[in-house]
Amino acid sequence: MNELLRVQDLAKRYGEATVFENVHFTLRPGEFVAIVGESGVGKSTLLNCLAGLDAWDAGHIVHGDGTDLSGLDETQRALWRRAHVGFVFQAFHVLPHLDVAQNVALPLLLLGQPDAARVEGMLAAVGLAGLGHRLPQQLSGGQLQRVAIARALIHRPALLLADEPTGNLDPATAARTLDLLIAQTREHGAGLVLVTHSEAAAARADRVLHLSARGIAAP
C-alpha cells in the first residue's frame, strides 16, 4: 500500500539534551496512528516536526508526494504545509474576531480557493449547520473543537495532525469529538496522527506508537 508519510531516524535536540532520537514510522492513507508517551518526552514537538513547523537535528520526513521536508526552506515548508496538512490543536486556536464560517474558510482563502458552499457543507458535516454567523465566544468548548476540525479538513489535506484534541473536553464530548475526527478523516482518505495522553483515544487508533527519548517502538 502507498505510504502517506515516512519518518526515518528522526532526532531532536536542545543543545546537548536529546528530546528524542531513532524515531521511525510510516503512515498509510486512511490510517489512524496514535502517539503516546510520558509528559515532556516531545510528542507535540514531534507533531510540529511532521508539519515542518519545528526544525530537527537528524533524519528525514518524507511525504507521499515525494517531498522530503529536510530539503525545503521555511517558506517552501509553509507553502507545502498550507496545501497538504491540517492541524487540530488542543487550545482550538480559532480567531476570535472572525465568525465560525470565516474561521473554517481560512485555509481555502490562503490557497486562493474560496468556496462558500464547501464551507457550508463542512459545517453541516461536523454538526454546526446554521452556526456559521456566530462568533467563537458564543460557542461551547465542544463546538469550538468542531470548528477546529472543520478548518483542518476544509482544504482536504492528505495529512491530519491532532495535538491532544480532546484534552480540554469532558469525557462525553471528547468521545463525540473523536468520533467526528475519525469519521471525517476516513471519509476524506486522509492519514491521521494524533498525540494523546488519553487511553480511550489511543484505543481507537489503528496503531499505537510509544515515544520515548530513545525513539518510537510498537507496544
HELIX and SHEET records of a PDB file:
HELIX    1   1 LYS A   43  LEU A   50  1                                   8    
HELIX    2   2 LEU A   69  GLY A   71  5                                   3    
HELIX    3   3 GLU A   74  HIS A   84  1                                  11    
HELIX    4   4 VAL A  100  LEU A  110  1                                  11    
HELIX    5   5 ALA A  116  ALA A  125  1                                  10    
HELIX    6   6 PRO A  136  GLN A  138  5                                   3    
HELIX    7   7 GLY A  141  LEU A  153  1                                  13    
HELIX    8   8 PRO A  171  GLU A  187  1                                  17    
HELIX    9   9 GLU A  199  ALA A  202  1                                   4    
SHEET    1   A 3 ALA A  17  LEU A  27  0                                        
SHEET    2   A 3 LEU A   5  TYR A  14 -1                                        
SHEET    3   A 3 ALA A  58  HIS A  63 -1                                        
SHEET    1   B 6 VAL A  85  PHE A  89  0                                        
SHEET    2   B 6 LEU A 159  ASP A 163  1                                        
SHEET    3   B 6 GLY A 191  VAL A 195  1                                        
SHEET    4   B 6 PHE A  32  VAL A  36  1                                        
SHEET    5   B 6 ARG A 207  SER A 212  1                                        
SHEET    6   B 6 GLY A 215  ALA A 217 -1                                        
END                                                                             
